[in-house]
């Protein structure tokens, strides 16, 4: 039984997608700083004359460490690979099979949707592409795509966020 914030999960194929991002190590108390990077990236793209090819997202590389900090990137998809600079990196969202669902409602409840999606993967015996290095949980593809534009919908309770976990390829197991 899914809780009220999450749509029915599904598996989707995604093609590789170039993006630009800013890597950050941040705890939940610093989330305003993390959110501020979205505007900085839009300004960076505008300054280079590059149009975004999708909505902003957060990519989590390593879940909360012993200090509760997340190793992550704030990113924006682009049509083709570009070169970054000292602060902005150029990378790509890996192509492959993703377990996805839509979180509906306030981002403060996102943890519940993420936990529900991981639980659903276990029930369905889907292998999420992640591993452990000591105490650190490393993900090859854990994304939150911000479907709702905060400029047009200021009410956080009406937001929609697509969550997606890259699944292991059959030949990688």
SVG drawing of the C-alpha trace seen along z (x, -y; Angstrom):
<svg xmlns="http://www.w3.org/2000/svg" viewBox="-3 -36 41 47">
<polyline fill="none" stroke="black" stroke-width="0.4" points="0.0,0.0 1.6,-3.3 1.2,-6.2 -0.7,-9.4 2.3,-11.4 3.4,-9.0 1.9,-7.7 2.0,-4.1 5.7,-3.2 6.7,-2.1 9.8,-1.1 10.8,-3.3 13.6,-3.3 15.6,-6.6 18.1,-7.6 21.4,-9.2 20.9,-12.9 23.7,-15.5 23.4,-18.1 25.4,-20.8 25.5,-20.7 27.1,-22.1 28.5,-19.5 27.7,-20.2 28.1,-18.6 25.2,-19.7 23.0,-18.7 19.3,-19.4 20.0,-22.6 21.8,-24.0 19.0,-23.2 18.4,-26.9 21.9,-27.1 21.3,-23.9 18.0,-25.4 19.9,-28.6 22.2,-26.7 19.3,-26.2 19.1,-30.0 22.9,-30.1 22.8,-27.3 20.1,-29.0 22.2,-32.2 25.3,-30.3 23.4,-28.7 21.9,-32.1 25.4,-33.6 26.6,-30.9 23.5,-31.2 22.5,-27.6 18.9,-26.7 17.8,-24.1 16.5,-20.8 14.4,-20.0 13.6,-20.8 16.1,-21.2 17.0,-18.1 19.0,-16.9 21.3,-13.9 22.4,-12.2 25.8,-10.4 26.1,-9.5 23.4,-9.6 23.8,-11.3 27.2,-10.6 28.1,-10.5 27.4,-14.2 24.2,-13.9 25.6,-15.6 24.7,-14.5 27.2,-14.4 25.0,-15.6 24.7,-17.7 22.1,-20.3 21.6,-19.9 19.8,-21.1 19.5,-19.0 21.0,-20.4 20.6,-19.2 24.2,-18.3 27.3,-18.0 29.0,-21.4 32.2,-22.2 31.9,-23.2 34.3,-25.4 35.8,-25.4 32.4,-25.4 30.0,-24.0 30.5,-20.4 29.3,-18.8 28.0,-15.2 25.2,-13.0 22.2,-11.2 22.9,-7.5 20.6,-5.8 18.9,-2.6 16.0,-1.3 14.7,-3.5 12.2,-2.8 10.1,-6.0 7.2,-7.5 5.7,-11.0 5.8,-12.6 2.9,-15.0 2.9,-17.6 5.3,-19.4 9.0,-18.5 9.2,-18.0 7.3,-14.7 9.7,-13.6 11.6,-11.3 8.4,-9.2 8.0,-8.8 11.6,-7.9 11.4,-5.3 8.1,-3.9 9.8,-3.6 12.8,-1.7 10.4,0.6 8.4,1.2 11.7,2.1 12.5,4.7 9.0,6.2 9.3,6.4 12.8,7.8 14.3,4.9 18.0,4.3 18.7,0.6 22.1,-0.4 23.8,-1.3 26.5,0.1 28.1,-0.4 31.6,-1.6 32.1,-1.2 29.3,-3.4 28.6,-5.3 25.7,-4.4 26.8,-5.2 24.2,-5.6 24.9,-5.5 21.5,-7.1 19.3,-8.6 17.4,-11.6 14.7,-14.1 13.3,-16.0 11.4,-19.1 8.3,-18.9 6.7,-22.0 8.1,-25.4 8.4,-27.4 8.1,-30.6 4.5,-29.7 3.5,-27.6 4.7,-29.1 2.5,-26.7 4.9,-23.8 1.9,-21.6 0.9,-21.6 4.4,-20.6 5.2,-17.4 8.6,-15.8 9.5,-12.8 11.8,-10.5 13.9,-8.0 16.3,-5.2 18.6,-3.7 18.3,0.1 21.1,2.6 21.6,3.8 21.2,7.5 24.8,7.9 26.1,5.9 24.9,8.1"/>
</svg>
